[in-house]
Amino acid sequence: MKIECVVEIAAGLGEGPFWSVRDACLYWFDMYLPAIYRYRPDSGENERLPLADVSQIGVLIQRCNGGFVLGVPDGLALLDPVNGELTPLTDPREDRDGVFFNDAKADRQGRLWINTYHVSETKPVSTLYRVDPDGTATVAAGGMMLANGPAFAPDGSVLYLADSTAGMIYSYDMDSASGALGPQELFAEIWPDAGIPDGMTVDSEGGLWNAHYEAARLTRYLPDGEVDLTVTLPVPNVTSCMFGGPDLATLYVTSATSGLSASELADAPLSGGLFAIETGFNGLPEPEFAG
């Protein structure tokens, strides 16, 4: 597979790649060195968007009505991409003490699915919330320390979610009409030498692509949980992935410099960069939040 670092930037924790079909570009962000970027593959430009002063970003999802939903320490907010101003939206967290947002996706009904995690990873209080377009928040799953994902099967019948601390990827049968989830099932177990399961996406054939933090790789799983293939990258901290481009045939991959020593950074100088991979698979148009 052709692997190219299309943006050489030492992001602290590159995250949340979101391909906008409407804007024909990839939005992504740096969680620890707060910044939101817009990458245009036709020109190679990686533009930094205006952003109010925030200490951390955990979520970036495009809205059908324009702008974005952003997860910041004070809660979920609406971001105006022109001036960077934030307008409070809601805060589904039942407990804010040491709990922050981490990763989110919208489903094809326009609902927002958003994770929280325990920052010190010492309490199993990580929760997956479903936020409906009217702003109503519902606890969908919990009992983890560091939830990542989620991702959805092409027909909306399955939700995938990783518990990074436990090294597990779970699946839940899902009623796409109501958003109700069935019991948690083990989909894949990531052994310690394979790193930590992080962000994920699903291709048009139903294959689940998962980023392995601290293991310099991506794995594509078949719908039954069997490993189909692995892709090695030139950076250890692979964080998330999303299909994009005109035909959704390019897999964009974010990475991080966080936690790497000077010698590790010297060995992997592209850490924190944005990568593009021609995998031979195609993705699906990414839904937007309807709220």
C-alpha positions as CSV (number, residue, x, y, z in Angstrom):
1,M,0.0,0.0,0.0
2,K,1.2,3.5,-0.7
3,I,1.7,5.4,2.6
4,E,2.4,9.1,2.5
5,C,2.8,11.7,5.2
6,V,0.8,14.5,3.7
7,V,1.1,16.9,6.6
8,E,4.4,16.9,8.5
9,I,3.5,18.5,11.8
10,A,4.4,17.4,15.3
11,A,0.9,17.2,16.7
12,G,0.8,16.5,20.4
13,L,-2.1,14.2,19.9
14,G,-3.6,14.3,16.4
15,E,-7.2,13.1,16.6
16,G,-10.7,13.0,15.2
17,P,-10.2,13.0,11.4
18,F,-13.5,13.8,9.7
19,W,-14.0,13.9,6.0
20,S,-16.5,16.5,4.9
21,V,-18.2,15.5,1.6
22,R,-19.8,19.0,1.6
23,D,-16.5,20.8,1.9
24,A,-14.3,18.3,0.1
25,C,-11.7,18.4,2.9
26,L,-10.5,16.6,6.0
27,Y,-11.0,18.2,9.4
28,W,-8.8,17.0,12.3
29,F,-7.5,18.4,15.5
30,D,-4.7,18.3,18.1
31,M,-6.1,17.4,21.4
32,Y,-3.2,18.4,23.6
33,L,-1.8,21.4,21.7
34,P,-5.4,22.6,21.0
35,A,-5.8,23.4,17.3
36,I,-8.3,22.5,14.5
37,Y,-7.0,21.9,11.0
38,R,-8.6,21.7,7.6
39,Y,-6.6,19.7,5.1
40,R,-7.3,20.1,1.4
41,P,-5.9,17.2,-0.6
42,D,-6.2,19.0,-4.0
43,S,-3.8,21.7,-2.9
44,G,-2.0,20.0,0.1
45,E,-2.9,23.0,2.3
46,N,-3.3,22.3,6.0
47,E,-5.1,25.4,7.3
48,R,-5.4,26.2,11.0
49,L,-9.0,27.3,11.8
50,P,-9.8,30.2,14.3
51,L,-10.5,28.8,17.8
52,A,-11.3,30.4,21.1
53,D,-8.8,29.9,23.9
54,V,-9.4,26.4,25.2
55,S,-7.0,24.1,27.1
56,Q,-8.0,20.9,25.4
57,I,-10.2,19.4,22.6
58,G,-11.8,16.0,22.8
59,V,-14.4,16.0,20.0
60,L,-14.9,17.6,16.6
61,I,-18.0,16.7,14.6
62,Q,-19.6,18.7,11.7
63,R,-23.2,19.8,12.0
64,C,-25.9,19.6,9.3
65,N,-26.8,23.2,10.2
66,G,-23.3,24.5,9.7
67,G,-20.3,24.7,12.0
68,F,-19.2,22.0,14.4
69,V,-19.8,20.4,17.8
70,L,-16.7,20.7,19.9
71,G,-15.9,18.9,23.1
72,V,-14.0,21.2,25.6
73,P,-13.5,21.1,29.3
74,D,-16.8,23.1,30.0
75,G,-18.9,20.7,27.9
76,L,-20.1,20.4,24.4
77,A,-20.2,23.6,22.4
78,L,-21.1,24.9,18.9
79,L,-18.0,26.2,17.0
80,D,-18.3,28.9,14.4
81,P,-15.5,28.1,12.0
82,V,-15.3,31.7,10.7
83,N,-14.5,33.4,13.9
84,G,-13.7,30.5,16.3
85,E,-16.4,31.5,18.8
86,L,-18.0,28.8,21.0
87,T,-21.6,28.7,22.1
88,P,-22.5,26.3,24.9
89,L,-24.7,23.4,23.7
90,T,-25.0,20.8,26.5
91,D,-23.0,18.7,28.9
92,P,-24.1,15.1,29.2
93,R,-21.5,14.2,31.8
94,E,-23.0,13.1,35.1
95,D,-19.7,13.6,36.8
96,R,-17.1,16.2,35.6
97,D,-14.5,15.3,38.2
98,G,-11.5,14.1,36.2
99,V,-13.7,13.1,33.3
100,F,-13.2,14.5,29.8
101,F,-14.6,13.9,26.3
102,N,-12.8,11.5,23.9
103,D,-13.9,10.7,20.4
104,A,-17.3,10.9,18.8
105,K,-19.3,10.0,15.7
106,A,-22.7,10.8,14.3
107,D,-24.9,8.0,13.0
108,R,-27.0,8.1,9.9
109,Q,-30.0,9.3,11.8
110,G,-28.0,12.4,12.8
111,R,-27.6,11.4,16.5
112,L,-24.3,12.1,18.2
113,W,-22.4,9.3,20.0
114,I,-19.7,10.7,22.3
115,N,-17.3,9.1,24.8
116,T,-16.0,10.3,28.1
117,Y,-12.9,8.9,29.8
118,H,-11.3,9.1,33.2
119,V,-8.2,11.2,32.6
120,S,-6.0,9.4,35.1
121,E,-7.4,6.0,34.0
122,T,-7.9,4.8,37.6
123,K,-11.8,4.7,37.7
124,P,-14.1,2.7,35.3
125,V,-16.3,5.8,34.7
126,S,-15.8,6.1,30.9
127,T,-19.2,6.4,29.4
128,L,-20.7,6.4,25.9
129,Y,-23.6,8.9,25.5
130,R,-26.1,9.3,22.8
131,V,-27.1,12.9,22.2
132,D,-30.3,13.2,20.1
133,P,-30.8,16.2,17.7
134,D,-33.0,17.8,20.3
135,G,-30.1,17.8,22.8
136,T,-31.5,14.9,25.0
137,A,-28.6,12.8,26.3
138,T,-28.8,9.1,27.1
139,V,-26.3,6.8,28.7
140,A,-25.7,4.1,26.1
141,A,-22.8,2.1,27.6
142,G,-20.4,2.5,30.5
143,G,-18.0,0.8,33.0
144,M,-14.8,1.5,31.0
145,M,-11.8,3.7,31.8
146,L,-10.9,4.9,28.3
147,A,-13.5,4.4,25.6
148,N,-12.5,5.1,21.9
149,G,-14.4,5.0,18.7
150,P,-17.2,4.5,18.1
151,A,-17.9,3.2,14.6
152,F,-21.0,1.8,12.9
153,A,-21.7,-1.1,10.5
154,P,-22.7,0.2,7.0
155,D,-26.4,-0.7,7.7
156,G,-26.4,0.7,11.2
157,S,-27.0,-2.6,12.8
158,V,-23.8,-2.8,14.9
159,L,-21.9,-0.2,17.0
160,Y,-18.2,-0.8,17.7
161,L,-16.4,0.6,20.7
162,A,-12.9,0.2,22.1
163,D,-11.9,0.1,25.7
164,S,-8.3,1.2,25.3
165,T,-7.2,0.5,28.8
166,A,-8.6,-3.0,28.7
167,G,-7.2,-3.7,25.2
168,M,-10.7,-4.7,24.0
169,I,-13.0,-3.9,21.1
170,Y,-16.6,-4.5,21.7
171,S,-19.7,-4.8,19.5
172,Y,-23.3,-4.0,20.3
173,D,-26.3,-4.9,18.2
174,M,-28.1,-1.6,17.5
175,D,-31.6,-0.7,16.6
176,S,-30.9,2.0,14.0
177,A,-34.4,3.5,14.3
178,S,-34.3,4.1,18.1
179,G,-30.6,4.0,18.8
180,A,-31.1,1.3,21.5
181,L,-28.1,-1.0,22.0
182,G,-28.1,-4.7,22.8
183,P,-25.7,-6.5,25.2
184,Q,-22.0,-5.9,25.0
185,E,-20.1,-8.6,23.0
186,L,-16.3,-9.1,22.7
187,F,-15.3,-8.4,19.1
188,A,-11.5,-8.4,19.3
189,E,-8.9,-8.6,22.0
190,I,-5.7,-6.6,21.4
191,W,-2.7,-8.3,23.1
192,P,-0.1,-6.0,24.8
193,D,2.5,-6.4,22.1
194,A,-0.1,-5.2,19.5
195,G,-0.4,-1.8,21.3
196,I,-3.6,-0.1,22.4
197,P,-6.9,0.0,20.4
198,D,-7.6,3.6,19.6
199,G,-9.8,5.4,17.0
200,M,-11.6,3.4,14.2
201,T,-13.7,3.6,11.1
202,V,-15.7,1.2,8.9
203,D,-15.3,0.8,5.1
204,S,-18.1,0.2,2.6
205,E,-17.6,-3.6,2.8
206,G,-18.1,-3.6,6.6
207,G,-14.4,-4.0,7.5
208,L,-13.5,-2.3,10.8
209,W,-10.2,-0.3,10.7
210,N,-8.6,0.2,14.1
211,A,-5.6,2.4,15.0
212,H,-3.1,0.7,17.4
213,Y,-1.5,3.3,19.7
214,E,2.1,2.4,20.6
215,A,2.3,-0.3,17.9
216,A,2.8,1.6,14.6
217,R,0.0,-0.2,12.9
218,L,-3.6,-0.3,11.7
219,T,-5.7,-3.5,11.6
220,R,-8.6,-4.3,9.4
221,Y,-11.1,-6.7,11.0
222,L,-13.8,-8.6,9.1
223,P,-17.4,-8.3,10.5
224,D,-16.9,-11.6,12.4
225,G,-13.8,-10.2,14.2
226,E,-11.2,-12.1,12.2
227,V,-8.1,-10.1,11.3
228,D,-8.0,-9.4,7.6
229,L,-4.8,-7.4,7.3
230,T,-2.4,-5.1,9.1
231,V,-0.7,-2.0,7.8
232,T,2.6,-0.8,9.4
233,L,3.2,3.0,9.7
234,P,6.5,4.8,10.3
235,V,5.3,6.2,13.6
236,P,4.5,4.4,16.9
237,N,1.5,6.4,18.2
238,V,-1.2,5.8,15.6
239,T,-4.4,7.4,16.9
240,S,-7.3,7.3,14.5
241,C,-8.4,6.9,10.8
242,M,-11.1,8.0,8.4
243,F,-11.7,7.4,4.7
244,G,-11.8,10.5,2.5
245,G,-11.0,12.0,-0.9
246,P,-13.3,12.4,-4.0
247,D,-14.2,8.7,-4.1
248,L,-13.6,8.0,-0.4
249,A,-10.7,5.7,-1.4
250,T,-7.9,7.3,0.8
251,L,-7.5,6.4,4.4
252,Y,-6.4,9.4,6.4
253,V,-4.5,8.5,9.6
254,T,-3.6,10.8,12.5
255,S,-0.7,10.3,14.9
256,A,0.9,11.7,18.1
257,T,4.2,12.8,19.6
258,S,2.8,12.5,23.1
259,G,4.8,10.3,25.4
260,L,7.7,9.8,23.0
261,S,11.3,10.4,24.2
262,A,13.8,12.4,22.3
263,S,15.4,9.2,20.9
264,E,12.0,7.8,19.9
265,L,11.2,11.0,18.1
266,A,14.5,10.9,16.3
267,D,13.7,7.4,15.2
268,A,10.2,8.4,14.1
269,P,10.5,12.0,12.9
270,L,7.1,12.0,11.2
271,S,5.3,11.4,14.5
272,G,2.4,13.8,14.9
273,G,1.9,14.0,11.2
274,L,-1.2,13.2,9.0
275,F,-0.9,10.2,6.7
276,A,-2.7,9.2,3.6
277,I,-2.9,5.5,2.6
278,E,-4.3,4.0,-0.6
279,T,-5.8,0.8,0.8
280,G,-7.8,-0.5,-2.1
281,F,-11.0,-0.1,-0.1
282,N,-13.5,2.7,0.0
283,G,-15.3,4.3,2.9
284,L,-18.8,5.7,3.4
285,P,-19.9,9.3,3.6
286,E,-19.5,10.4,7.2
287,P,-22.8,11.6,8.8
288,E,-23.2,15.0,10.4
289,F,-24.9,15.8,13.7
290,A,-28.5,17.0,13.0
291,G,-28.7,19.1,16.2
